[in-house]
Amino acid sequence: MNTLKKLCILLSWVAAFSLLSTASVQAFPEFSDNAEMAAAKEKKEKWVRPVDSSKTRWLFDFAGGINFSQNYLQNWAAGGESSLAGAAKLDMTLLYTYQGHIWESKLKTNYGMAYTKTNGLNKTVDNLLVSTSYGYAFPGDHFFAKAYVDVQTQYDLGFANANGRKNHDDYISAIFAPGYLNASVGIEYRLKNMLSVYFSPASSRTTFVMDDFLANQGLFGVDSGKHVLFNAGMSLQINFAWTFWKNFTLKTDANFFTPYNRDFGNIVVDWNVGLEMAINSYFSASIGTSLKYDDKVKSIRKDGTLGGPKVQFREFLTIGIGYTFQQKSKKLAF
Protein backbone atom coordinates (compact mmCIF):
# COMPACT_ATOMS: atom_id res chain seq x y z
CA MET A 1 0.00 0.00 0.00
CA ASN A 2 2.84 2.39 0.84
CA THR A 3 4.47 1.60 -2.51
CA LEU A 4 1.27 2.40 -4.41
CA LYS A 5 0.92 5.66 -2.49
CA LYS A 6 4.49 6.72 -3.35
CA LEU A 7 3.91 5.90 -7.03
CA CYS A 8 0.76 8.05 -7.13
CA ILE A 9 2.63 10.96 -5.54
CA LEU A 10 5.48 10.63 -8.11
CA LEU A 11 3.03 10.62 -11.04
CA SER A 12 1.32 13.68 -9.60
CA TRP A 13 4.64 15.55 -9.49
CA VAL A 14 5.45 14.58 -13.09
CA ALA A 15 2.04 15.78 -14.29
CA ALA A 16 2.39 19.05 -12.41
CA PHE A 17 5.88 19.68 -13.83
CA SER A 18 4.60 19.05 -17.38
CA LEU A 19 1.70 21.48 -16.94
CA LEU A 20 3.99 24.17 -15.53
CA SER A 21 6.50 23.73 -18.38
CA THR A 22 3.79 24.06 -21.02
CA ALA A 23 2.34 27.12 -19.36
CA SER A 24 5.74 28.83 -19.09
CA VAL A 25 6.49 28.21 -22.77
CA GLN A 26 3.14 29.68 -23.80
CA ALA A 27 3.59 32.65 -21.49
CA PHE A 28 7.17 33.37 -22.55
CA PRO A 29 7.51 32.29 -26.22
CA GLU A 30 10.87 34.03 -26.57
CA PHE A 31 12.41 31.48 -24.25
CA SER A 32 11.04 28.71 -26.45
CA ASP A 33 12.44 30.35 -29.60
CA ASN A 34 15.82 30.83 -27.96
CA ALA A 35 15.91 27.22 -26.88
CA GLU A 36 15.02 26.02 -30.36
CA MET A 37 17.63 28.31 -31.92
CA ALA A 38 20.27 27.06 -29.51
CA ALA A 39 19.38 23.46 -30.28
CA ALA A 40 19.48 24.13 -34.04
CA LYS A 41 22.83 25.90 -33.72
CA GLU A 42 24.28 23.00 -31.75
CA LYS A 43 22.99 20.56 -34.34
CA LYS A 44 24.45 22.66 -37.16
CA GLU A 45 27.84 22.88 -35.52
CA LYS A 46 27.90 19.13 -35.04
CA TRP A 47 28.66 17.85 -38.55
CA VAL A 48 26.64 14.87 -39.68
CA ARG A 49 27.57 13.13 -42.93
CA PRO A 50 24.53 13.24 -45.26
CA VAL A 51 24.83 9.59 -46.25
CA ASP A 52 22.45 6.73 -45.60
CA SER A 53 24.86 4.10 -44.34
CA SER A 54 22.43 1.29 -45.15
CA LYS A 55 22.72 1.88 -48.91
CA THR A 56 25.45 2.31 -51.47
CA ARG A 57 25.39 4.99 -54.14
CA TRP A 58 26.21 4.31 -57.79
CA LEU A 59 26.19 6.58 -60.81
CA PHE A 60 26.91 5.33 -64.30
CA ASP A 61 27.17 7.48 -67.43
CA PHE A 62 27.62 6.09 -70.91
CA ALA A 63 27.80 8.12 -74.10
CA GLY A 64 28.77 6.61 -77.42
CA GLY A 65 28.33 7.65 -81.01
CA ILE A 66 29.31 7.32 -84.64
CA ASN A 67 29.20 10.11 -87.20
CA PHE A 68 29.76 10.12 -90.96
CA SER A 69 30.25 12.81 -93.55
CA GLN A 70 30.39 12.45 -97.32
CA ASN A 71 31.09 14.86 -100.16
CA TYR A 72 30.90 13.93 -103.85
CA LEU A 73 32.03 16.21 -106.69
CA GLN A 74 31.95 15.65 -110.45
CA ASN A 75 32.92 18.28 -113.01
CA TRP A 76 32.58 20.87 -110.27
CA ALA A 77 33.70 24.21 -111.71
CA ALA A 78 34.70 25.62 -108.32
CA GLY A 79 37.09 22.73 -107.78
CA GLY A 80 37.50 20.47 -104.82
CA GLU A 81 37.69 16.76 -104.17
CA SER A 82 35.28 14.07 -103.06
CA SER A 83 35.76 12.82 -99.53
CA LEU A 84 34.42 10.39 -97.00
CA ALA A 85 34.96 10.65 -93.25
CA GLY A 86 33.78 8.96 -90.08
CA ALA A 87 34.52 8.92 -86.37
CA ALA A 88 33.49 7.02 -83.26
CA LYS A 89 33.60 7.99 -79.60
CA LEU A 90 32.98 6.38 -76.24
CA ASP A 91 32.74 8.17 -72.89
CA MET A 92 32.05 6.17 -69.72
CA THR A 93 32.06 7.18 -66.06
CA LEU A 94 31.43 4.95 -63.05
CA LEU A 95 31.02 6.72 -59.69
CA TYR A 96 30.60 5.02 -56.31
CA THR A 97 30.03 6.82 -53.01
CA TYR A 98 29.56 5.37 -49.53
CA GLN A 99 29.97 7.01 -46.12
CA GLY A 100 32.42 9.62 -47.39
CA HIS A 101 34.35 7.23 -49.63
CA ILE A 102 34.31 8.03 -53.33
CA TRP A 103 35.69 5.92 -56.17
CA GLU A 104 35.53 7.17 -59.76
CA SER A 105 36.69 5.47 -62.95
CA LYS A 106 36.57 6.90 -66.48
CA LEU A 107 37.17 5.69 -70.02
CA LYS A 108 37.31 8.23 -72.83
CA THR A 109 38.26 7.33 -76.38
CA ASN A 110 37.87 8.74 -79.90
CA TYR A 111 38.97 7.51 -83.30
CA GLY A 112 38.20 8.90 -86.73
CA MET A 113 39.46 8.73 -90.30
CA ALA A 114 38.96 10.61 -93.57
CA TYR A 115 39.53 9.45 -97.14
CA THR A 116 40.35 11.42 -100.29
CA LYS A 117 41.65 10.09 -103.58
CA THR A 118 44.72 12.31 -103.43
CA ASN A 119 45.87 11.53 -99.89
CA GLY A 120 44.18 8.22 -99.18
CA LEU A 121 43.24 7.42 -95.57
CA ASN A 122 44.26 9.73 -92.74
CA LYS A 123 43.15 9.76 -89.15
CA THR A 124 41.40 12.87 -87.86
CA VAL A 125 41.25 12.01 -84.15
CA ASP A 126 42.91 9.27 -82.11
CA ASN A 127 43.11 9.08 -78.32
CA LEU A 128 42.53 6.78 -75.37
CA LEU A 129 42.30 7.74 -71.68
CA VAL A 130 41.64 5.39 -68.76
CA SER A 131 41.63 6.79 -65.22
CA THR A 132 40.68 5.80 -61.70
CA SER A 133 40.71 7.68 -58.39
CA TYR A 134 39.83 7.18 -54.74
CA GLY A 135 38.97 9.88 -52.24
CA TYR A 136 37.80 10.25 -48.65
CA ALA A 137 35.74 13.23 -47.53
CA PHE A 138 36.67 15.74 -44.88
CA PRO A 139 33.80 17.11 -42.73
CA GLY A 140 31.35 18.86 -45.02
CA ASP A 141 31.71 16.42 -47.94
CA HIS A 142 33.21 19.00 -50.30
CA PHE A 143 36.96 18.47 -49.75
CA PHE A 144 38.59 15.09 -50.25
CA ALA A 145 41.96 13.47 -49.73
CA LYS A 146 42.48 11.83 -53.11
CA ALA A 147 44.74 9.45 -55.02
CA TYR A 148 44.60 9.47 -58.82
CA VAL A 149 46.07 7.40 -61.69
CA ASP A 150 45.52 7.62 -65.46
CA VAL A 151 46.97 6.16 -68.66
CA GLN A 152 46.87 7.99 -72.00
CA THR A 153 47.88 6.87 -75.47
CA GLN A 154 46.61 6.40 -79.05
CA TYR A 155 45.72 3.47 -81.30
CA ASP A 156 47.16 4.11 -84.75
CA LEU A 157 50.27 5.37 -86.50
CA GLY A 158 50.52 9.11 -87.03
CA PHE A 159 52.21 10.79 -90.01
CA ALA A 160 53.59 14.27 -90.48
CA ASN A 161 52.12 14.72 -93.97
CA ALA A 162 48.57 14.19 -95.18
CA ASN A 163 49.73 11.61 -97.74
CA GLY A 164 52.20 9.92 -95.38
CA ARG A 165 50.23 6.72 -94.95
CA LYS A 166 49.60 6.43 -98.69
CA ASN A 167 53.26 6.97 -99.58
CA HIS A 168 54.52 4.80 -96.71
CA ASP A 169 56.52 7.67 -95.23
CA ASP A 170 58.13 7.42 -91.82
CA TYR A 171 55.58 7.73 -89.03
CA ILE A 172 55.90 10.17 -86.09
CA SER A 173 53.75 8.45 -83.44
CA ALA A 174 52.30 5.04 -82.57
CA ILE A 175 50.53 3.22 -79.78
CA PHE A 176 52.37 3.96 -76.50
CA ALA A 177 54.73 6.15 -78.49
CA PRO A 178 53.96 8.35 -76.79
CA GLY A 179 52.08 6.95 -73.82
CA TYR A 180 51.68 8.69 -70.47
CA LEU A 181 51.17 7.38 -66.96
CA ASN A 182 50.13 10.05 -64.44
CA ALA A 183 49.88 9.32 -60.71
CA SER A 184 49.28 11.72 -57.84
CA VAL A 185 47.94 12.30 -54.32
CA GLY A 186 46.42 15.56 -53.19
CA ILE A 187 43.29 17.50 -52.20
CA GLU A 188 40.12 17.76 -54.27
CA TYR A 189 37.17 20.13 -54.01
CA ARG A 190 33.81 18.93 -55.37
CA LEU A 191 30.61 20.87 -55.94
CA LYS A 192 28.03 18.13 -56.50
CA ASN A 193 28.71 16.54 -59.89
CA MET A 194 29.24 19.86 -61.64
CA LEU A 195 32.70 21.06 -60.57
CA SER A 196 35.88 19.34 -59.46
CA VAL A 197 39.20 21.04 -58.67
CA TYR A 198 42.10 18.76 -57.74
CA PHE A 199 45.54 19.97 -56.67
CA SER A 200 48.45 17.63 -56.07
CA PRO A 201 51.88 18.71 -54.80
CA ALA A 202 53.04 15.09 -55.18
CA SER A 203 52.55 14.07 -58.81
CA SER A 204 54.47 11.99 -61.31
CA ARG A 205 54.36 11.91 -65.10
CA THR A 206 55.97 8.97 -66.88
CA THR A 207 56.41 9.18 -70.66
CA PHE A 208 56.71 5.98 -72.70
CA VAL A 209 58.09 5.61 -76.23
CA MET A 210 57.81 1.87 -76.76
CA ASP A 211 58.50 1.94 -80.51
CA ASP A 212 62.20 1.41 -81.32
CA PHE A 213 62.07 3.49 -84.51
CA LEU A 214 60.71 6.53 -82.63
CA ALA A 215 62.79 5.92 -79.49
CA ASN A 216 66.02 6.07 -81.50
CA GLN A 217 65.05 9.59 -82.64
CA GLY A 218 64.83 10.88 -79.07
CA LEU A 219 61.23 12.10 -79.42
CA PHE A 220 58.80 13.29 -76.69
CA GLY A 221 61.61 14.23 -74.32
CA VAL A 222 62.92 10.68 -73.92
CA ASP A 223 66.66 10.34 -74.52
CA SER A 224 67.65 8.69 -77.79
CA GLY A 225 67.66 4.91 -77.51
CA LYS A 226 65.63 4.91 -74.27
CA HIS A 227 61.96 4.16 -73.79
CA VAL A 228 60.93 5.79 -70.49
CA LEU A 229 61.16 9.26 -68.94
CA PHE A 230 60.02 9.86 -65.34
CA ASN A 231 59.28 13.29 -63.85
CA ALA A 232 58.03 14.21 -60.37
CA GLY A 233 56.19 17.49 -59.94
CA MET A 234 52.91 19.19 -59.09
CA SER A 235 49.63 19.09 -60.98
CA LEU A 236 46.23 20.77 -61.17
CA GLN A 237 43.05 19.30 -62.67
CA ILE A 238 39.79 21.14 -63.30
CA ASN A 239 36.59 19.44 -64.51
CA PHE A 240 33.34 21.28 -65.16
CA ALA A 241 30.02 20.11 -66.60
CA TRP A 242 26.92 22.29 -66.81
CA THR A 243 23.58 21.43 -68.38
CA PHE A 244 22.22 24.91 -68.91
CA TRP A 245 19.24 24.40 -71.22
CA LYS A 246 17.34 21.15 -71.69
CA ASN A 247 19.85 18.80 -73.38
CA PHE A 248 22.65 21.33 -73.91
CA THR A 249 25.72 20.52 -71.82
CA LEU A 250 28.95 22.49 -71.62
CA LYS A 251 31.97 20.44 -70.55
CA THR A 252 35.57 21.40 -69.99
CA ASP A 253 38.53 19.62 -68.45
CA ALA A 254 41.98 21.12 -67.99
CA ASN A 255 45.15 19.41 -66.76
CA PHE A 256 48.39 21.17 -65.85
CA PHE A 257 51.72 19.69 -64.76
CA THR A 258 55.15 21.12 -64.02
CA PRO A 259 58.19 19.04 -62.94
CA TYR A 260 60.42 19.54 -59.90
CA ASN A 261 63.64 19.97 -61.87
CA ARG A 262 65.39 22.59 -63.98
CA ASP A 263 62.27 22.74 -66.16
CA PHE A 264 60.10 23.86 -63.24
CA GLY A 265 57.69 26.48 -64.53
CA ASN A 266 57.41 24.89 -67.97
CA ILE A 267 53.79 23.75 -67.78
CA VAL A 268 52.35 20.81 -69.66
CA VAL A 269 48.83 21.81 -70.72
CA ASP A 270 45.96 19.58 -71.84
CA TRP A 271 42.68 21.53 -72.12
CA ASN A 272 39.44 20.37 -73.75
CA VAL A 273 36.19 22.29 -74.18
CA GLY A 274 33.02 20.86 -75.67
CA LEU A 275 29.35 21.71 -76.14
CA GLU A 276 27.12 18.65 -76.45
CA MET A 277 23.60 18.89 -77.86
CA ALA A 278 21.42 15.79 -77.49
CA ILE A 279 18.57 15.93 -80.00
CA ASN A 280 17.16 12.70 -78.63
CA SER A 281 18.52 9.39 -77.32
CA TYR A 282 19.96 8.49 -80.74
CA PHE A 283 20.93 11.72 -82.51
CA SER A 284 23.35 14.30 -81.17
CA ALA A 285 25.68 17.09 -82.16
CA SER A 286 28.82 18.42 -80.56
CA ILE A 287 31.35 21.16 -81.10
CA GLY A 288 34.59 21.57 -79.25
CA THR A 289 38.28 22.35 -79.12
CA SER A 290 41.42 20.72 -77.74
CA LEU A 291 44.57 22.61 -76.83
CA LYS A 292 47.82 20.95 -75.84
CA TYR A 293 51.32 22.16 -75.06
CA ASP A 294 54.37 20.21 -73.96
CA ASP A 295 57.86 21.66 -74.30
CA LYS A 296 59.15 18.09 -74.70
CA VAL A 297 57.09 17.51 -77.85
CA LYS A 298 58.79 18.91 -80.94
CA SER A 299 56.90 20.21 -83.95
CA ILE A 300 57.33 18.76 -87.43
CA ARG A 301 58.25 21.11 -90.28
CA LYS A 302 56.94 20.67 -93.82
CA ASP A 303 60.24 19.19 -94.92
CA GLY A 304 59.97 16.54 -92.20
CA THR A 305 62.66 17.98 -89.86
CA LEU A 306 62.06 18.65 -86.17
CA GLY A 307 61.28 22.14 -84.94
CA GLY A 308 60.69 23.68 -81.53
CA PRO A 309 57.64 22.99 -79.35
CA LYS A 310 54.40 24.67 -80.41
CA VAL A 311 50.83 24.92 -79.19
CA GLN A 312 48.76 22.05 -80.60
CA PHE A 313 45.15 22.92 -81.42
CA ARG A 314 42.18 20.99 -82.77
CA GLU A 315 38.59 22.08 -83.48
CA PHE A 316 35.74 19.75 -84.34
CA LEU A 317 32.05 19.78 -85.21
CA THR A 318 30.18 16.49 -85.38
CA ILE A 319 26.58 15.54 -86.05
CA GLY A 320 25.83 11.86 -85.92
CA ILE A 321 24.18 8.81 -84.48
CA GLY A 322 24.90 7.99 -80.90
CA TYR A 323 23.38 6.72 -77.70
CA THR A 324 23.47 8.24 -74.24
CA PHE A 325 22.58 6.20 -71.20
CA GLN A 326 22.50 7.31 -67.58
CA GLN A 327 21.59 5.37 -64.50
CA LYS A 328 21.86 6.84 -61.03
CA SER A 329 20.49 6.17 -57.57
CA LYS A 330 17.67 8.33 -56.26
CA LYS A 331 19.97 9.78 -53.62
CA LEU A 332 23.59 10.74 -54.04
CA ALA A 333 25.92 11.89 -51.32
CA PHE A 334 27.27 14.72 -53.43
C-alpha positions as CSV (number, residue, x, y, z in Angstrom):
1,M,0.0,0.0,0.0
2,N,2.8,2.4,0.8
3,T,4.5,1.6,-2.5
4,L,1.3,2.4,-4.4
5,K,0.9,5.7,-2.5
6,K,4.5,6.7,-3.3
7,L,3.9,5.9,-7.0
8,C,0.8,8.0,-7.1
9,I,2.6,11.0,-5.5
10,L,5.5,10.6,-8.1
11,L,3.0,10.6,-11.0
12,S,1.3,13.7,-9.6
13,W,4.6,15.6,-9.5
14,V,5.4,14.6,-13.1
15,A,2.0,15.8,-14.3
16,A,2.4,19.1,-12.4
17,F,5.9,19.7,-13.8
18,S,4.6,19.0,-17.4
19,L,1.7,21.5,-16.9
20,L,4.0,24.2,-15.5
21,S,6.5,23.7,-18.4
22,T,3.8,24.1,-21.0
23,A,2.3,27.1,-19.4
24,S,5.7,28.8,-19.1
25,V,6.5,28.2,-22.8
26,Q,3.1,29.7,-23.8
27,A,3.6,32.7,-21.5
28,F,7.2,33.4,-22.6
29,P,7.5,32.3,-26.2
30,E,10.9,34.0,-26.6
31,F,12.4,31.5,-24.3
32,S,11.0,28.7,-26.4
33,D,12.4,30.3,-29.6
34,N,15.8,30.8,-28.0
35,A,15.9,27.2,-26.9
36,E,15.0,26.0,-30.4
37,M,17.6,28.3,-31.9
38,A,20.3,27.1,-29.5
39,A,19.4,23.5,-30.3
40,A,19.5,24.1,-34.0
41,K,22.8,25.9,-33.7
42,E,24.3,23.0,-31.7
43,K,23.0,20.6,-34.3
44,K,24.4,22.7,-37.2
45,E,27.8,22.9,-35.5
46,K,27.9,19.1,-35.0
47,W,28.7,17.9,-38.5
48,V,26.6,14.9,-39.7
49,R,27.6,13.1,-42.9
50,P,24.5,13.2,-45.3
51,V,24.8,9.6,-46.2
52,D,22.4,6.7,-45.6
53,S,24.9,4.1,-44.3
54,S,22.4,1.3,-45.2
55,K,22.7,1.9,-48.9
56,T,25.5,2.3,-51.5
57,R,25.4,5.0,-54.1
58,W,26.2,4.3,-57.8
59,L,26.2,6.6,-60.8
60,F,26.9,5.3,-64.3
61,D,27.2,7.5,-67.4
62,F,27.6,6.1,-70.9
63,A,27.8,8.1,-74.1
64,G,28.8,6.6,-77.4
65,G,28.3,7.6,-81.0
66,I,29.3,7.3,-84.6
67,N,29.2,10.1,-87.2
68,F,29.8,10.1,-91.0
69,S,30.2,12.8,-93.5
70,Q,30.4,12.4,-97.3
71,N,31.1,14.9,-100.2
72,Y,30.9,13.9,-103.8
73,L,32.0,16.2,-106.7
74,Q,31.9,15.6,-110.5
75,N,32.9,18.3,-113.0
76,W,32.6,20.9,-110.3
77,A,33.7,24.2,-111.7
78,A,34.7,25.6,-108.3
79,G,37.1,22.7,-107.8
80,G,37.5,20.5,-104.8
81,E,37.7,16.8,-104.2
82,S,35.3,14.1,-103.1
83,S,35.8,12.8,-99.5
84,L,34.4,10.4,-97.0
85,A,35.0,10.6,-93.2
86,G,33.8,9.0,-90.1
87,A,34.5,8.9,-86.4
88,A,33.5,7.0,-83.3
89,K,33.6,8.0,-79.6
90,L,33.0,6.4,-76.2
91,D,32.7,8.2,-72.9
92,M,32.0,6.2,-69.7
93,T,32.1,7.2,-66.1
94,L,31.4,5.0,-63.0
95,L,31.0,6.7,-59.7
96,Y,30.6,5.0,-56.3
97,T,30.0,6.8,-53.0
98,Y,29.6,5.4,-49.5
99,Q,30.0,7.0,-46.1
100,G,32.4,9.6,-47.4
101,H,34.3,7.2,-49.6
102,I,34.3,8.0,-53.3
103,W,35.7,5.9,-56.2
104,E,35.5,7.2,-59.8
105,S,36.7,5.5,-63.0
106,K,36.6,6.9,-66.5
107,L,37.2,5.7,-70.0
108,K,37.3,8.2,-72.8
109,T,38.3,7.3,-76.4
110,N,37.9,8.7,-79.9
111,Y,39.0,7.5,-83.3
112,G,38.2,8.9,-86.7
113,M,39.5,8.7,-90.3
114,A,39.0,10.6,-93.6
115,Y,39.5,9.5,-97.1
116,T,40.4,11.4,-100.3
117,K,41.6,10.1,-103.6
118,T,44.7,12.3,-103.4
119,N,45.9,11.5,-99.9
120,G,44.2,8.2,-99.2
121,L,43.2,7.4,-95.6
122,N,44.3,9.7,-92.7
123,K,43.2,9.8,-89.1
124,T,41.4,12.9,-87.9
125,V,41.3,12.0,-84.1
126,D,42.9,9.3,-82.1
127,N,43.1,9.1,-78.3
128,L,42.5,6.8,-75.4
129,L,42.3,7.7,-71.7
130,V,41.6,5.4,-68.8
131,S,41.6,6.8,-65.2
132,T,40.7,5.8,-61.7
133,S,40.7,7.7,-58.4
134,Y,39.8,7.2,-54.7
135,G,39.0,9.9,-52.2
136,Y,37.8,10.3,-48.7
137,A,35.7,13.2,-47.5
138,F,36.7,15.7,-44.9
139,P,33.8,17.1,-42.7
140,G,31.3,18.9,-45.0
141,D,31.7,16.4,-47.9
142,H,33.2,19.0,-50.3
143,F,37.0,18.5,-49.7
144,F,38.6,15.1,-50.2
145,A,42.0,13.5,-49.7
146,K,42.5,11.8,-53.1
147,A,44.7,9.5,-55.0
148,Y,44.6,9.5,-58.8
149,V,46.1,7.4,-61.7
150,D,45.5,7.6,-65.5
151,V,47.0,6.2,-68.7
152,Q,46.9,8.0,-72.0
153,T,47.9,6.9,-75.5
154,Q,46.6,6.4,-79.1
155,Y,45.7,3.5,-81.3
156,D,47.2,4.1,-84.7
157,L,50.3,5.4,-86.5
158,G,50.5,9.1,-87.0
159,F,52.2,10.8,-90.0
160,A,53.6,14.3,-90.5
161,N,52.1,14.7,-94.0
162,A,48.6,14.2,-95.2
163,N,49.7,11.6,-97.7
164,G,52.2,9.9,-95.4
165,R,50.2,6.7,-94.9
166,K,49.6,6.4,-98.7
167,N,53.3,7.0,-99.6
168,H,54.5,4.8,-96.7
169,D,56.5,7.7,-95.2
170,D,58.1,7.4,-91.8
171,Y,55.6,7.7,-89.0
172,I,55.9,10.2,-86.1
173,S,53.8,8.4,-83.4
174,A,52.3,5.0,-82.6
175,I,50.5,3.2,-79.8
176,F,52.4,4.0,-76.5
177,A,54.7,6.1,-78.5
178,P,54.0,8.3,-76.8
179,G,52.1,7.0,-73.8
180,Y,51.7,8.7,-70.5
181,L,51.2,7.4,-67.0
182,N,50.1,10.0,-64.4
183,A,49.9,9.3,-60.7
184,S,49.3,11.7,-57.8
185,V,47.9,12.3,-54.3
186,G,46.4,15.6,-53.2
187,I,43.3,17.5,-52.2
188,E,40.1,17.8,-54.3
189,Y,37.2,20.1,-54.0
190,R,33.8,18.9,-55.4
191,L,30.6,20.9,-55.9
192,K,28.0,18.1,-56.5
193,N,28.7,16.5,-59.9
194,M,29.2,19.9,-61.6
195,L,32.7,21.1,-60.6
196,S,35.9,19.3,-59.5
197,V,39.2,21.0,-58.7
198,Y,42.1,18.8,-57.7
199,F,45.5,20.0,-56.7
200,S,48.4,17.6,-56.1
201,P,51.9,18.7,-54.8
202,A,53.0,15.1,-55.2
203,S,52.5,14.1,-58.8
204,S,54.5,12.0,-61.3
205,R,54.4,11.9,-65.1
206,T,56.0,9.0,-66.9
207,T,56.4,9.2,-70.7
208,F,56.7,6.0,-72.7
209,V,58.1,5.6,-76.2
210,M,57.8,1.9,-76.8
211,D,58.5,1.9,-80.5
212,D,62.2,1.4,-81.3
213,F,62.1,3.5,-84.5
214,L,60.7,6.5,-82.6
215,A,62.8,5.9,-79.5
216,N,66.0,6.1,-81.5
217,Q,65.1,9.6,-82.6
218,G,64.8,10.9,-79.1
219,L,61.2,12.1,-79.4
220,F,58.8,13.3,-76.7
221,G,61.6,14.2,-74.3
222,V,62.9,10.7,-73.9
223,D,66.7,10.3,-74.5
224,S,67.7,8.7,-77.8
225,G,67.7,4.9,-77.5
226,K,65.6,4.9,-74.3
227,H,62.0,4.2,-73.8
228,V,60.9,5.8,-70.5
229,L,61.2,9.3,-68.9
230,F,60.0,9.9,-65.3
231,N,59.3,13.3,-63.8
232,A,58.0,14.2,-60.4
233,G,56.2,17.5,-59.9
234,M,52.9,19.2,-59.1
235,S,49.6,19.1,-61.0
236,L,46.2,20.8,-61.2
237,Q,43.1,19.3,-62.7
238,I,39.8,21.1,-63.3
239,N,36.6,19.4,-64.5
240,F,33.3,21.3,-65.2
241,A,30.0,20.1,-66.6
242,W,26.9,22.3,-66.8
243,T,23.6,21.4,-68.4
244,F,22.2,24.9,-68.9
245,W,19.2,24.4,-71.2
246,K,17.3,21.1,-71.7
247,N,19.9,18.8,-73.4
248,F,22.6,21.3,-73.9
249,T,25.7,20.5,-71.8
250,L,28.9,22.5,-71.6
251,K,32.0,20.4,-70.5
252,T,35.6,21.4,-70.0
253,D,38.5,19.6,-68.4
254,A,42.0,21.1,-68.0
255,N,45.1,19.4,-66.8
256,F,48.4,21.2,-65.8
257,F,51.7,19.7,-64.8
258,T,55.1,21.1,-64.0
259,P,58.2,19.0,-62.9
260,Y,60.4,19.5,-59.9
261,N,63.6,20.0,-61.9
262,R,65.4,22.6,-64.0
263,D,62.3,22.7,-66.2
264,F,60.1,23.9,-63.2
265,G,57.7,26.5,-64.5
266,N,57.4,24.9,-68.0
267,I,53.8,23.8,-67.8
268,V,52.4,20.8,-69.7
269,V,48.8,21.8,-70.7
270,D,46.0,19.6,-71.8
271,W,42.7,21.5,-72.1
272,N,39.4,20.4,-73.8
273,V,36.2,22.3,-74.2
274,G,33.0,20.9,-75.7
275,L,29.4,21.7,-76.1
276,E,27.1,18.7,-76.5
277,M,23.6,18.9,-77.9
278,A,21.4,15.8,-77.5
279,I,18.6,15.9,-80.0
280,N,17.2,12.7,-78.6
281,S,18.5,9.4,-77.3
282,Y,20.0,8.5,-80.7
283,F,20.9,11.7,-82.5
284,S,23.3,14.3,-81.2
285,A,25.7,17.1,-82.2
286,S,28.8,18.4,-80.6
287,I,31.3,21.2,-81.1
288,G,34.6,21.6,-79.3
289,T,38.3,22.3,-79.1
290,S,41.4,20.7,-77.7
291,L,44.6,22.6,-76.8
292,K,47.8,21.0,-75.8
293,Y,51.3,22.2,-75.1
294,D,54.4,20.2,-74.0
295,D,57.9,21.7,-74.3
296,K,59.2,18.1,-74.7
297,V,57.1,17.5,-77.9
298,K,58.8,18.9,-80.9
299,S,56.9,20.2,-83.9
300,I,57.3,18.8,-87.4
301,R,58.3,21.1,-90.3
302,K,56.9,20.7,-93.8
303,D,60.2,19.2,-94.9
304,G,60.0,16.5,-92.2
305,T,62.7,18.0,-89.9
306,L,62.1,18.6,-86.2
307,G,61.3,22.1,-84.9
308,G,60.7,23.7,-81.5
309,P,57.6,23.0,-79.3
310,K,54.4,24.7,-80.4
311,V,50.8,24.9,-79.2
312,Q,48.8,22.1,-80.6
313,F,45.2,22.9,-81.4
314,R,42.2,21.0,-82.8
315,E,38.6,22.1,-83.5
316,F,35.7,19.8,-84.3
317,L,32.1,19.8,-85.2
318,T,30.2,16.5,-85.4
319,I,26.6,15.5,-86.1
320,G,25.8,11.9,-85.9
321,I,24.2,8.8,-84.5
322,G,24.9,8.0,-80.9
323,Y,23.4,6.7,-77.7
324,T,23.5,8.2,-74.2
325,F,22.6,6.2,-71.2
326,Q,22.5,7.3,-67.6
327,Q,21.6,5.4,-64.5
328,K,21.9,6.8,-61.0
329,S,20.5,6.2,-57.6
330,K,17.7,8.3,-56.3
331,K,20.0,9.8,-53.6
332,L,23.6,10.7,-54.0
333,A,25.9,11.9,-51.3
334,F,27.3,14.7,-53.4
